[in-house]
Amino acid sequence: MGNHAFSSRDFARDVSAAKRATADGPVFITDRGRPAFAFLKIEDYFRLAGQAEMSLLGTMDGIPGGGSMEFDPPRLKVTL
């Protein structure tokens, strides 16, 4: 497991590089040379938090007020 650090400026300039670096472990974002944030893959976050990875349905169920929404999409008429 690697240890990567990006300054706030470098992180803002190249987020993709920070994303790639998370393959080796957490990426620390520094502010004035001191660690300020940790950037990590969602799987690592869930493991650290002791939670199972949420499904899309589980995430949608967690949206406040989402249970009272009605969704009745129009039917698509397809002719072959």
mmCIF file of the N, C-alpha and C atoms, coordinates in Angstrom:
data_MODEL
# 
_entry.id   MODEL 
# 
loop_
_atom_site.group_PDB 
_atom_site.id 
_atom_site.type_symbol 
_atom_site.label_atom_id 
_atom_site.label_alt_id 
_atom_site.label_comp_id 
_atom_site.label_asym_id 
_atom_site.label_entity_id 
_atom_site.label_seq_id 
_atom_site.pdbx_PDB_ins_code 
_atom_site.Cartn_x 
_atom_site.Cartn_y 
_atom_site.Cartn_z 
_atom_site.occupancy 
_atom_site.B_iso_or_equiv 
_atom_site.pdbx_formal_charge 
_atom_site.auth_seq_id 
_atom_site.auth_comp_id 
_atom_site.auth_asym_id 
_atom_site.auth_atom_id 
_atom_site.pdbx_PDB_model_num 
ATOM 1   N N  . MET A 1 1  ? 0.847   -1.168 0.000   1.00 0.00 ? 1  MET A N  1 
ATOM 2   C CA . MET A 1 1  ? 0.000   0.000  0.000   1.00 0.00 ? 1  MET A CA 1 
ATOM 3   C C  . MET A 1 1  ? 0.893   1.231  0.000   1.00 0.00 ? 1  MET A C  1 
ATOM 4   N N  . GLY A 1 2  ? 0.738   2.061  -1.034  1.00 0.00 ? 2  GLY A N  1 
ATOM 5   C CA . GLY A 1 2  ? 1.558   3.248  -1.161  1.00 0.00 ? 2  GLY A CA 1 
ATOM 6   C C  . GLY A 1 2  ? 0.998   4.425  -0.378  1.00 0.00 ? 2  GLY A C  1 
ATOM 7   N N  . ASN A 1 3  ? 1.817   5.442  -0.285  1.00 0.00 ? 3  ASN A N  1 
ATOM 8   C CA . ASN A 1 3  ? 1.417   6.650  0.411   1.00 0.00 ? 3  ASN A CA 1 
ATOM 9   C C  . ASN A 1 3  ? 1.681   7.822  -0.524  1.00 0.00 ? 3  ASN A C  1 
ATOM 10  N N  . HIS A 1 4  ? 0.609   8.425  -1.041  1.00 0.00 ? 4  HIS A N  1 
ATOM 11  C CA . HIS A 1 4  ? 0.744   9.528  -1.976  1.00 0.00 ? 4  HIS A CA 1 
ATOM 12  C C  . HIS A 1 4  ? 0.225   10.808 -1.353  1.00 0.00 ? 4  HIS A C  1 
ATOM 13  N N  . ALA A 1 5  ? 0.826   11.925 -1.724  1.00 0.00 ? 5  ALA A N  1 
ATOM 14  C CA . ALA A 1 5  ? 0.357   13.233 -1.259  1.00 0.00 ? 5  ALA A CA 1 
ATOM 15  C C  . ALA A 1 5  ? 0.328   14.192 -2.438  1.00 0.00 ? 5  ALA A C  1 
ATOM 16  N N  . PHE A 1 6  ? -0.714  15.000 -2.492  1.00 0.00 ? 6  PHE A N  1 
ATOM 17  C CA . PHE A 1 6  ? -0.859  16.034 -3.512  1.00 0.00 ? 6  PHE A CA 1 
ATOM 18  C C  . PHE A 1 6  ? -1.113  17.350 -2.781  1.00 0.00 ? 6  PHE A C  1 
ATOM 19  N N  . SER A 1 7  ? -0.500  18.402 -3.243  1.00 0.00 ? 7  SER A N  1 
ATOM 20  C CA . SER A 1 7  ? -0.855  19.707 -2.697  1.00 0.00 ? 7  SER A CA 1 
ATOM 21  C C  . SER A 1 7  ? -2.256  20.048 -3.196  1.00 0.00 ? 7  SER A C  1 
ATOM 22  N N  . SER A 1 8  ? -2.916  20.965 -2.522  1.00 0.00 ? 8  SER A N  1 
ATOM 23  C CA . SER A 1 8  ? -4.267  21.368 -2.953  1.00 0.00 ? 8  SER A CA 1 
ATOM 24  C C  . SER A 1 8  ? -4.250  21.846 -4.396  1.00 0.00 ? 8  SER A C  1 
ATOM 25  N N  . ARG A 1 9  ? -3.216  22.585 -4.748  1.00 0.00 ? 9  ARG A N  1 
ATOM 26  C CA . ARG A 1 9  ? -3.096  23.113 -6.112  1.00 0.00 ? 9  ARG A CA 1 
ATOM 27  C C  . ARG A 1 9  ? -2.918  21.990 -7.122  1.00 0.00 ? 9  ARG A C  1 
ATOM 28  N N  . ASP A 1 10 ? -2.022  21.030 -6.823  1.00 0.00 ? 10 ASP A N  1 
ATOM 29  C CA . ASP A 1 10 ? -1.804  19.913 -7.748  1.00 0.00 ? 10 ASP A CA 1 
ATOM 30  C C  . ASP A 1 10 ? -3.049  19.036 -7.871  1.00 0.00 ? 10 ASP A C  1 
ATOM 31  N N  . PHE A 1 11 ? -3.751  18.854 -6.761  1.00 0.00 ? 11 PHE A N  1 
ATOM 32  C CA . PHE A 1 11 ? -4.978  18.070 -6.793  1.00 0.00 ? 11 PHE A CA 1 
ATOM 33  C C  . PHE A 1 11 ? -6.009  18.737 -7.698  1.00 0.00 ? 11 PHE A C  1 
ATOM 34  N N  . ALA A 1 12 ? -6.191  20.045 -7.552  1.00 0.00 ? 12 ALA A N  1 
ATOM 35  C CA . ALA A 1 12 ? -7.168  20.772 -8.374  1.00 0.00 ? 12 ALA A CA 1 
ATOM 36  C C  . ALA A 1 12 ? -6.772  20.749 -9.845  1.00 0.00 ? 12 ALA A C  1 
ATOM 37  N N  . ARG A 1 13 ? -5.487  20.752 -10.113 1.00 0.00 ? 13 ARG A N  1 
ATOM 38  C CA . ARG A 1 13 ? -4.998  20.768 -11.489 1.00 0.00 ? 13 ARG A CA 1 
ATOM 39  C C  . ARG A 1 13 ? -5.137  19.413 -12.163 1.00 0.00 ? 13 ARG A C  1 
ATOM 40  N N  . ASP A 1 14 ? -4.987  18.325 -11.398 1.00 0.00 ? 14 ASP A N  1 
ATOM 41  C CA . ASP A 1 14 ? -4.991  16.996 -12.017 1.00 0.00 ? 14 ASP A CA 1 
ATOM 42  C C  . ASP A 1 14 ? -5.680  15.972 -11.107 1.00 0.00 ? 14 ASP A C  1 
ATOM 43  N N  . VAL A 1 15 ? -6.995  16.068 -11.025 1.00 0.00 ? 15 VAL A N  1 
ATOM 44  C CA . VAL A 1 15 ? -7.772  15.143 -10.201 1.00 0.00 ? 15 VAL A CA 1 
ATOM 45  C C  . VAL A 1 15 ? -7.606  13.708 -10.707 1.00 0.00 ? 15 VAL A C  1 
ATOM 46  N N  . SER A 1 16 ? -7.481  13.540 -12.016 1.00 0.00 ? 16 SER A N  1 
ATOM 47  C CA . SER A 1 16 ? -7.337  12.195 -12.586 1.00 0.00 ? 16 SER A CA 1 
ATOM 48  C C  . SER A 1 16 ? -6.095  11.489 -12.052 1.00 0.00 ? 16 SER A C  1 
ATOM 49  N N  . ALA A 1 17 ? -5.006  12.220 -11.880 1.00 0.00 ? 17 ALA A N  1 
ATOM 50  C CA . ALA A 1 17 ? -3.786  11.614 -11.332 1.00 0.00 ? 17 ALA A CA 1 
ATOM 51  C C  . ALA A 1 17 ? -4.021  11.156 -9.897  1.00 0.00 ? 17 ALA A C  1 
ATOM 52  N N  . ALA A 1 18 ? -4.754  11.939 -9.129  1.00 0.00 ? 18 ALA A N  1 
ATOM 53  C CA . ALA A 1 18 ? -5.063  11.555 -7.746  1.00 0.00 ? 18 ALA A CA 1 
ATOM 54  C C  . ALA A 1 18 ? -5.954  10.321 -7.730  1.00 0.00 ? 18 ALA A C  1 
ATOM 55  N N  . LYS A 1 19 ? -6.919  10.256 -8.650  1.00 0.00 ? 19 LYS A N  1 
ATOM 56  C CA . LYS A 1 19 ? -7.781  9.074  -8.736  1.00 0.00 ? 19 LYS A CA 1 
ATOM 57  C C  . LYS A 1 19 ? -6.948  7.834  -9.027  1.00 0.00 ? 19 LYS A C  1 
ATOM 58  N N  . ARG A 1 20 ? -6.031  7.949  -9.970  1.00 0.00 ? 20 ARG A N  1 
ATOM 59  C CA . ARG A 1 20 ? -5.181  6.795  -10.311 1.00 0.00 ? 20 ARG A CA 1 
ATOM 60  C C  . ARG A 1 20 ? -4.321  6.389  -9.123  1.00 0.00 ? 20 ARG A C  1 
ATOM 61  N N  . ALA A 1 21 ? -3.848  7.348  -8.359  1.00 0.00 ? 21 ALA A N  1 
ATOM 62  C CA . ALA A 1 21 ? -2.975  7.057  -7.216  1.00 0.00 ? 21 ALA A CA 1 
ATOM 63  C C  . ALA A 1 21 ? -3.704  6.305  -6.116  1.00 0.00 ? 21 ALA A C  1 
ATOM 64  N N  . THR A 1 22 ? -5.041  6.410  -6.052  1.00 0.00 ? 22 THR A N  1 
ATOM 65  C CA . THR A 1 22 ? -5.782  5.686  -5.014  1.00 0.00 ? 22 THR A CA 1 
ATOM 66  C C  . THR A 1 22 ? -5.720  4.179  -5.209  1.00 0.00 ? 22 THR A C  1 
ATOM 67  N N  . ALA A 1 23 ? -5.261  3.717  -6.364  1.00 0.00 ? 23 ALA A N  1 
ATOM 68  C CA . ALA A 1 23 ? -5.103  2.274  -6.579  1.00 0.00 ? 23 ALA A CA 1 
ATOM 69  C C  . ALA A 1 23 ? -4.072  1.704  -5.608  1.00 0.00 ? 23 ALA A C  1 
ATOM 70  N N  . ASP A 1 24 ? -3.119  2.543  -5.170  1.00 0.00 ? 24 ASP A N  1 
ATOM 71  C CA . ASP A 1 24 ? -2.079  2.102  -4.233  1.00 0.00 ? 24 ASP A CA 1 
ATOM 72  C C  . ASP A 1 24 ? -2.443  2.344  -2.783  1.00 0.00 ? 24 ASP A C  1 
ATOM 73  N N  . GLY A 1 25 ? -3.508  3.098  -2.520  1.00 0.00 ? 25 GLY A N  1 
ATOM 74  C CA . GLY A 1 25 ? -3.893  3.414  -1.145  1.00 0.00 ? 25 GLY A CA 1 
ATOM 75  C C  . GLY A 1 25 ? -4.401  4.843  -1.069  1.00 0.00 ? 25 GLY A C  1 
ATOM 76  N N  . PRO A 1 26 ? -4.635  5.324  0.140   1.00 0.00 ? 26 PRO A N  1 
ATOM 77  C CA . PRO A 1 26 ? -5.178  6.669  0.292   1.00 0.00 ? 26 PRO A CA 1 
ATOM 78  C C  . PRO A 1 26 ? -4.231  7.739  -0.252  1.00 0.00 ? 26 PRO A C  1 
ATOM 79  N N  . VAL A 1 27 ? -4.826  8.812  -0.739  1.00 0.00 ? 27 VAL A N  1 
ATOM 80  C CA . VAL A 1 27 ? -4.066  9.966  -1.221  1.00 0.00 ? 27 VAL A CA 1 
ATOM 81  C C  . VAL A 1 27 ? -4.343  11.104 -0.242  1.00 0.00 ? 27 VAL A C  1 
ATOM 82  N N  . PHE A 1 28 ? -3.285  11.721 0.258   1.00 0.00 ? 28 PHE A N  1 
ATOM 83  C CA . PHE A 1 28 ? -3.446  12.829 1.184   1.00 0.00 ? 28 PHE A CA 1 
ATOM 84  C C  . PHE A 1 28 ? -3.338  14.139 0.429   1.00 0.00 ? 28 PHE A C  1 
ATOM 85  N N  . ILE A 1 29 ? -4.311  15.016 0.648   1.00 0.00 ? 29 ILE A N  1 
ATOM 86  C CA . ILE A 1 29 ? -4.320  16.337 0.034   1.00 0.00 ? 29 ILE A CA 1 
ATOM 87  C C  . ILE A 1 29 ? -3.801  17.295 1.093   1.00 0.00 ? 29 ILE A C  1 
ATOM 88  N N  . THR A 1 30 ? -2.741  18.012 0.756   1.00 0.00 ? 30 THR A N  1 
ATOM 89  C CA . THR A 1 30 ? -2.124  18.894 1.740   1.00 0.00 ? 30 THR A CA 1 
ATOM 90  C C  . THR A 1 30 ? -2.517  20.348 1.514   1.00 0.00 ? 30 THR A C  1 
ATOM 91  N N  . ASP A 1 31 ? -2.542  21.071 2.596   1.00 0.00 ? 31 ASP A N  1 
ATOM 92  C CA . ASP A 1 31 ? -2.786  22.506 2.568   1.00 0.00 ? 31 ASP A CA 1 
ATOM 93  C C  . ASP A 1 31 ? -1.643  23.148 3.333   1.00 0.00 ? 31 ASP A C  1 
ATOM 94  N N  . ARG A 1 32 ? -0.826  23.898 2.610   1.00 0.00 ? 32 ARG A N  1 
ATOM 95  C CA . ARG A 1 32 ? 0.377   24.514 3.181   1.00 0.00 ? 32 ARG A CA 1 
ATOM 96  C C  . ARG A 1 32 ? 1.309   23.481 3.809   1.00 0.00 ? 32 ARG A C  1 
ATOM 97  N N  . GLY A 1 33 ? 1.425   22.345 3.109   1.00 0.00 ? 33 GLY A N  1 
ATOM 98  C CA . GLY A 1 33 ? 2.360   21.309 3.528   1.00 0.00 ? 33 GLY A CA 1 
ATOM 99  C C  . GLY A 1 33 ? 1.852   20.365 4.602   1.00 0.00 ? 33 GLY A C  1 
ATOM 100 N N  . ARG A 1 34 ? 0.657   20.586 5.102   1.00 0.00 ? 34 ARG A N  1 
ATOM 101 C CA . ARG A 1 34 ? 0.114   19.715 6.147   1.00 0.00 ? 34 ARG A CA 1 
ATOM 102 C C  . ARG A 1 34 ? -1.083  18.938 5.608   1.00 0.00 ? 34 ARG A C  1 
ATOM 103 N N  . PRO A 1 35 ? -1.194  17.651 5.928   1.00 0.00 ? 35 PRO A N  1 
ATOM 104 C CA . PRO A 1 35 ? -2.339  16.871 5.456   1.00 0.00 ? 35 PRO A CA 1 
ATOM 105 C C  . PRO A 1 35 ? -3.646  17.501 5.919   1.00 0.00 ? 35 PRO A C  1 
ATOM 106 N N  . ALA A 1 36 ? -4.570  17.695 4.972   1.00 0.00 ? 36 ALA A N  1 
ATOM 107 C CA . ALA A 1 36 ? -5.858  18.302 5.291   1.00 0.00 ? 36 ALA A CA 1 
ATOM 108 C C  . ALA A 1 36 ? -7.021  17.376 4.950   1.00 0.00 ? 36 ALA A C  1 
ATOM 109 N N  . PHE A 1 37 ? -6.846  16.534 3.938   1.00 0.00 ? 37 PHE A N  1 
ATOM 110 C CA . PHE A 1 37 ? -7.910  15.642 3.485   1.00 0.00 ? 37 PHE A CA 1 
ATOM 111 C C  . PHE A 1 37 ? -7.311  14.306 3.070   1.00 0.00 ? 37 PHE A C  1 
ATOM 112 N N  . ALA A 1 38 ? -8.146  13.262 3.109   1.00 0.00 ? 38 ALA A N  1 
ATOM 113 C CA . ALA A 1 38 ? -7.755  11.952 2.596   1.00 0.00 ? 38 ALA A CA 1 
ATOM 114 C C  . ALA A 1 38 ? -8.724  11.597 1.476   1.00 0.00 ? 38 ALA A C  1 
ATOM 115 N N  . PHE A 1 39 ? -8.187  11.160 0.358   1.00 0.00 ? 39 PHE A N  1 
ATOM 116 C CA . PHE A 1 39 ? -8.952  10.810 -0.834  1.00 0.00 ? 39 PHE A CA 1 
ATOM 117 C C  . PHE A 1 39 ? -8.745  9.316  -1.040  1.00 0.00 ? 39 PHE A C  1 
ATOM 118 N N  . LEU A 1 40 ? -9.829  8.528  -1.060  1.00 0.00 ? 40 LEU A N  1 
ATOM 119 C CA . LEU A 1 40 ? -9.673  7.097  -1.206  1.00 0.00 ? 40 LEU A CA 1 
ATOM 120 C C  . LEU A 1 40 ? -10.813 6.499  -2.003  1.00 0.00 ? 40 LEU A C  1 
ATOM 121 N N  . LYS A 1 41 ? -10.588 5.266  -2.475  1.00 0.00 ? 41 LYS A N  1 
ATOM 122 C CA . LYS A 1 41 ? -11.607 4.559  -3.243  1.00 0.00 ? 41 LYS A CA 1 
ATOM 123 C C  . LYS A 1 41 ? -12.795 4.273  -2.332  1.00 0.00 ? 41 LYS A C  1 
ATOM 124 N N  . ILE A 1 42 ? -13.984 4.242  -2.918  1.00 0.00 ? 42 ILE A N  1 
ATOM 125 C CA . ILE A 1 42 ? -15.200 4.032  -2.137  1.00 0.00 ? 42 ILE A CA 1 
ATOM 126 C C  . ILE A 1 42 ? -15.185 2.680  -1.436  1.00 0.00 ? 42 ILE A C  1 
ATOM 127 N N  . GLU A 1 43 ? -14.586 1.669  -2.053  1.00 0.00 ? 43 GLU A N  1 
ATOM 128 C CA . GLU A 1 43 ? -14.497 0.352  -1.422  1.00 0.00 ? 43 GLU A CA 1 
ATOM 129 C C  . GLU A 1 43 ? -13.678 0.446  -0.137  1.00 0.00 ? 43 GLU A C  1 
ATOM 130 N N  . ASP A 1 44 ? -12.597 1.220  -0.173  1.00 0.00 ? 44 ASP A N  1 
ATOM 131 C CA . ASP A 1 44 ? -11.760 1.399  1.015   1.00 0.00 ? 44 ASP A CA 1 
ATOM 132 C C  . ASP A 1 44 ? -12.523 2.152  2.104   1.00 0.00 ? 44 ASP A C  1 
ATOM 133 N N  . TYR A 1 45 ? -13.303 3.151  1.696   1.00 0.00 ? 45 TYR A N  1 
ATOM 134 C CA . TYR A 1 45 ? -14.100 3.897  2.673   1.00 0.00 ? 45 TYR A CA 1 
ATOM 135 C C  . TYR A 1 45 ? -15.084 2.970  3.382   1.00 0.00 ? 45 TYR A C  1 
ATOM 136 N N  . PHE A 1 46 ? -15.833 2.168  2.620   1.00 0.00 ? 46 PHE A N  1 
ATOM 137 C CA . PHE A 1 46 ? -16.803 1.269  3.220   1.00 0.00 ? 46 PHE A CA 1 
ATOM 138 C C  . PHE A 1 46 ? -16.115 0.261  4.141   1.00 0.00 ? 46 PHE A C  1 
ATOM 139 N N  . ARG A 1 47 ? -14.937 -0.206 3.748   1.00 0.00 ? 47 ARG A N  1 
ATOM 140 C CA . ARG A 1 47 ? -14.200 -1.152 4.591   1.00 0.00 ? 47 ARG A CA 1 
ATOM 141 C C  . ARG A 1 47 ? -13.798 -0.476 5.898   1.00 0.00 ? 47 ARG A C  1 
ATOM 142 N N  . LEU A 1 48 ? -13.277 0.749  5.834   1.00 0.00 ? 48 LEU A N  1 
ATOM 143 C CA . LEU A 1 48 ? -12.875 1.470  7.041   1.00 0.00 ? 48 LEU A CA 1 
ATOM 144 C C  . LEU A 1 48 ? -14.066 1.803  7.932   1.00 0.00 ? 48 LEU A C  1 
ATOM 145 N N  . ALA A 1 49 ? -15.188 2.109  7.313   1.00 0.00 ? 49 ALA A N  1 
ATOM 146 C CA . ALA A 1 49 ? -16.385 2.471  8.071   1.00 0.00 ? 49 ALA A CA 1 
ATOM 147 C C  . ALA A 1 49 ? -17.106 1.236  8.607   1.00 0.00 ? 49 ALA A C  1 
ATOM 148 N N  . GLY A 1 50 ? -16.681 0.052  8.179   1.00 0.00 ? 50 GLY A N  1 
ATOM 149 C CA . GLY A 1 50 ? -17.327 -1.176 8.638   1.00 0.00 ? 50 GLY A CA 1 
ATOM 150 C C  . GLY A 1 50 ? -18.703 -1.383 8.050   1.00 0.00 ? 50 GLY A C  1 
ATOM 151 N N  . GLN A 1 51 ? -18.924 -0.861 6.851   1.00 0.00 ? 51 GLN A N  1 
ATOM 152 C CA . GLN A 1 51 ? -20.215 -0.982 6.189   1.00 0.00 ? 51 GLN A CA 1 
ATOM 153 C C  . GLN A 1 51 ? -20.050 -1.802 4.919   1.00 0.00 ? 51 GLN A C  1 
ATOM 154 N N  . ALA A 1 52 ? -21.148 -2.444 4.545   1.00 0.00 ? 52 ALA A N  1 
ATOM 155 C CA . ALA A 1 52 ? -21.169 -3.111 3.244   1.00 0.00 ? 52 ALA A CA 1 
ATOM 156 C C  . ALA A 1 52 ? -21.372 -2.034 2.185   1.00 0.00 ? 52 ALA A C  1 
ATOM 157 N N  . GLU A 1 53 ? -20.863 -2.261 1.013   1.00 0.00 ? 53 GLU A N  1 
ATOM 158 C CA . GLU A 1 53 ? -21.038 -1.296 -0.072  1.00 0.00 ? 53 GLU A CA 1 
ATOM 159 C C  . GLU A 1 53 ? -22.520 -1.171 -0.400  1.00 0.00 ? 53 GLU A C  1 
ATOM 160 N N  . MET A 1 54 ? -22.987 0.077  -0.504  1.00 0.00 ? 54 MET A N  1 
ATOM 161 C CA . MET A 1 54 ? -24.398 0.303  -0.785  1.00 0.00 ? 54 MET A CA 1 
ATOM 162 C C  . MET A 1 54 ? -24.699 0.073  -2.261  1.00 0.00 ? 54 MET A C  1 
ATOM 163 N N  . SER A 1 55 ? -25.867 -0.461 -2.505  1.00 0.00 ? 55 SER A N  1 
ATOM 164 C CA . SER A 1 55 ? -26.320 -0.621 -3.876  1.00 0.00 ? 55 SER A CA 1 
ATOM 165 C C  . SER A 1 55 ? -26.957 0.684  -4.337  1.00 0.00 ? 55 SER A C  1 
ATOM 166 N N  . LEU A 1 56 ? -27.223 0.811  -5.613  1.00 0.00 ? 56 LEU A N  1 
ATOM 167 C CA . LEU A 1 56 ? -27.888 1.995  -6.133  1.00 0.00 ? 56 LEU A CA 1 
ATOM 168 C C  . LEU A 1 56 ? -29.265 2.150  -5.491  1.00 0.00 ? 56 LEU A C  1 
ATOM 169 N N  . LEU A 1 57 ? -29.975 1.044  -5.343  1.00 0.00 ? 57 LEU A N  1 
ATOM 170 C CA . LEU A 1 57 ? -31.296 1.092  -4.727  1.00 0.00 ? 57 LEU A CA 1 
ATOM 171 C C  . LEU A 1 57 ? -31.193 1.545  -3.265  1.00 0.00 ? 57 LEU A C  1 
ATOM 172 N N  . GLY A 1 58 ? -30.200 1.056  -2.548  1.00 0.00 ? 58 GLY A N  1 
ATOM 173 C CA . GLY A 1 58 ? -29.996 1.470  -1.166  1.00 0.00 ? 58 GLY A CA 1 
ATOM 174 C C  . GLY A 1 58 ? -29.683 2.953  -1.061  1.00 0.00 ? 58 GLY A C  1 
ATOM 175 N N  . THR A 1 59 ? -28.890 3.454  -1.990  1.00 0.00 ? 59 THR A N  1 
ATOM 176 C CA . THR A 1 59 ? -28.569 4.878  -2.018  1.00 0.00 ? 59 THR A CA 1 
ATOM 177 C C  . THR A 1 59 ? -29.814 5.699  -2.297  1.00 0.00 ? 59 THR A C  1 
ATOM 178 N N  . MET A 1 60 ? -30.614 5.265  -3.261  1.00 0.00 ? 60 MET A N  1 
ATOM 179 C CA . MET A 1 60 ? -31.832 5.990  -3.607  1.00 0.00 ? 60 MET A CA 1 
ATOM 180 C C  . MET A 1 60 ? -32.827 5.970  -2.444  1.00 0.00 ? 60 MET A C  1 
ATOM 181 N N  . ASP A 1 61 ? -32.899 4.858  -1.729  1.00 0.00 ? 61 ASP A N  1 
ATOM 182 C CA . ASP A 1 61 ? -33.796 4.765  -0.576  1.00 0.00 ? 61 ASP A CA 1 
ATOM 183 C C  . ASP A 1 61 ? -33.375 5.718  0.536   1.00 0.00 ? 61 ASP A C  1 
ATOM 184 N N  . GLY A 1 62 ? -32.090 6.080  0.574   1.00 0.00 ? 62 GLY A N  1 
ATOM 185 C CA . GLY A 1 62 ? -31.586 6.967  1.607   1.00 0.00 ? 62 GLY A CA 1 
ATOM 186 C C  . GLY A 1 62 ? -31.810 8.441  1.326   1.00 0.00 ? 62 GLY A C  1 
ATOM 187 N N  . ILE A 1 63 ? -32.358 8.794  0.174   1.00 0.00 ? 63 ILE A N  1 
ATOM 188 C CA . ILE A 1 63 ? -32.604 10.198 -0.165  1.00 0.00 ? 63 ILE A CA 1 
ATOM 189 C C  . ILE A 1 63 ? -33.798 10.693 0.646   1.00 0.00 ? 63 ILE A C  1 
ATOM 190 N N  . PRO A 1 64 ? -33.607 11.763 1.447   1.00 0.00 ? 64 PRO A N  1 
ATOM 191 C CA . PRO A 1 64 ? -34.724 12.271 2.246   1.00 0.00 ? 64 PRO A CA 1 
ATOM 192 C C  . PRO A 1 64 ? -35.902 12.694 1.357   1.00 0.00 ? 64 PRO A C  1 
ATOM 193 N N  . GLY A 1 65 ? -37.090 12.263 1.727   1.00 0.00 ? 65 GLY A N  1 
ATOM 194 C CA . GLY A 1 65 ? -38.291 12.612 0.975   1.00 0.00 ? 65 GLY A CA 1 
ATOM 195 C C  . GLY A 1 65 ? -38.479 11.794 -0.287  1.00 0.00 ? 65 GLY A C  1 
ATOM 196 N N  . GLY A 1 66 ? -37.559 10.904 -0.574  1.00 0.00 ? 66 GLY A N  1 
ATOM 197 C CA . GLY A 1 66 ? -37.628 10.132 -1.806  1.00 0.00 ? 66 GLY A CA 1 
ATOM 198 C C  . GLY A 1 66 ? -38.757 9.126  -1.828  1.00 0.00 ? 66 GLY A C  1 
ATOM 199 N N  . GLY A 1 67 ? -39.222 8.690  -0.660  1.00 0.00 ? 67 GLY A N  1 
ATOM 200 C CA . GLY A 1 67 ? -40.282 7.696  -0.607  1.00 0.00 ? 67 GLY A CA 1 
ATOM 201 C C  . GLY A 1 67 ? -41.634 8.225  -1.035  1.00 0.00 ? 67 GLY A C  1 
ATOM 202 N N  . SER A 1 68 ? -41.796 9.544  -0.994  1.00 0.00 ? 68 SER A N  1 
ATOM 203 C CA . SER A 1 68 ? -43.100 10.102 -1.331  1.00 0.00 ? 68 SER A CA 1 
ATOM 204 C C  . SER A 1 68 ? -43.192 10.542 -2.790  1.00 0.00 ? 68 SER A C  1 
ATOM 205 N N  . MET A 1 69 ? -42.139 10.311 -3.559  1.00 0.00 ? 69 MET A N  1 
ATOM 206 C CA . MET A 1 69 ? -42.157 10.706 -4.968  1.00 0.00 ? 69 MET A CA 1 
ATOM 207 C C  . MET A 1 69 ? -42.930 9.694  -5.798  1.00 0.00 ? 69 MET A C  1 
ATOM 208 N N  . GLU A 1 70 ? -43.692 10.217 -6.720  1.00 0.00 ? 70 GLU A N  1 
ATOM 209 C CA . GLU A 1 70 ? -44.385 9.360  -7.674  1.00 0.00 ? 70 GLU A CA 1 
ATOM 210 C C  . GLU A 1 70 ? -43.585 9.347  -8.967  1.00 0.00 ? 70 GLU A C  1 
ATOM 211 N N  . PHE A 1 71 ? -43.484 8.183  -9.562  1.00 0.00 ? 71 PHE A N  1 
ATOM 212 C CA . PHE A 1 71 ? -42.777 8.068  -10.827 1.00 0.00 ? 71 PHE A CA 1 
ATOM 213 C C  . PHE A 1 71 ? -43.573 7.140  -11.726 1.00 0.00 ? 71 PHE A C  1 
ATOM 214 N N  . ASP A 1 72 ? -44.179 7.704  -12.720 1.00 0.00 ? 72 ASP A N  1 
ATOM 215 C CA . ASP A 1 72 ? -44.977 6.925  -13.661 1.00 0.00 ? 72 ASP A CA 1 
ATOM 216 C C  . ASP A 1 72 ? -44.539 7.321  -15.071 1.00 0.00 ? 72 ASP A C  1 
ATOM 217 N N  . PRO A 1 73 ? -43.471 6.689  -15.575 1.00 0.00 ? 73 PRO A N  1 
ATOM 218 C CA . PRO A 1 73 ? -42.955 7.078  -16.891 1.00 0.00 ? 73 PRO A CA 1 
ATOM 219 C C  . PRO A 1 73 ? -43.942 6.716  -17.997 1.00 0.00 ? 73 PRO A C  1 
ATOM 220 N N  . PRO A 1 74 ? -43.958 7.514  -19.052 1.00 0.00 ? 74 PRO A N  1 
ATOM 221 C CA . PRO A 1 74 ? -44.849 7.194  -20.171 1.00 0.00 ? 74 PRO A CA 1 
ATOM 222 C C  . PRO A 1 74 ? -44.384 5.923  -20.888 1.00 0.00 ? 74 PRO A C  1 
ATOM 223 N N  . ARG A 1 75 ? -45.321 5.200  -21.413 1.00 0.00 ? 75 ARG A N  1 
ATOM 224 C CA . ARG A 1 75 ? -44.986 3.983  -22.159 1.00 0.00 ? 75 ARG A CA 1 
ATOM 225 C C  . ARG A 1 75 ? -44.451 4.355  -23.528 1.00 0.00 ? 75 ARG A C  1 
ATOM 226 N N  . LEU A 1 76 ? -43.429 3.647  -23.943 1.00 0.00 ? 76 LEU A N  1 
ATOM 227 C CA . LEU A 1 76 ? -42.836 3.852  -25.242 1.00 0.00 ? 76 LEU A CA 1 
ATOM 228 C C  . LEU A 1 76 ? -43.517 2.921  -26.234 1.00 0.00 ? 76 LEU A C  1 
ATOM 229 N N  . LYS A 1 77 ? -44.015 3.478  -27.325 1.00 0.00 ? 77 LYS A N  1 
ATOM 230 C CA . LYS A 1 77 ? -44.665 2.655  -28.344 1.00 0.00 ? 77 LYS A CA 1 
ATOM 231 C C  . LYS A 1 77 ? -43.628 2.316  -29.421 1.00 0.00 ? 77 LYS A C  1 
ATOM 232 N N  . VAL A 1 78 ? -43.351 1.043  -29.539 1.00 0.00 ? 78 VAL A N  1 
ATOM 233 C CA . VAL A 1 78 ? -42.352 0.572  -30.482 1.00 0.00 ? 78 VAL A CA 1 
ATOM 234 C C  . VAL A 1 78 ? -43.061 -0.241 -31.559 1.00 0.00 ? 78 VAL A C  1 
ATOM 235 N N  . THR A 1 79 ? -42.808 0.093  -32.798 1.00 0.00 ? 79 THR A N  1 
ATOM 236 C CA . THR A 1 79 ? -43.376 -0.669 -33.909 1.00 0.00 ? 79 THR A CA 1 
ATOM 237 C C  . THR A 1 79 ? -42.234 -1.359 -34.643 1.00 0.00 ? 79 THR A C  1 
ATOM 238 N N  . LEU A 1 80 ? -42.465 -2.592 -34.958 1.00 0.00 ? 80 LEU A N  1 
ATOM 239 C CA . LEU A 1 80 ? -41.425 -3.361 -35.659 1.00 0.00 ? 80 LEU A CA 1 
ATOM 240 C C  . LEU A 1 80 ? -41.812 -3.636 -37.074 1.00 0.00 ? 80 LEU A C  1 
# 
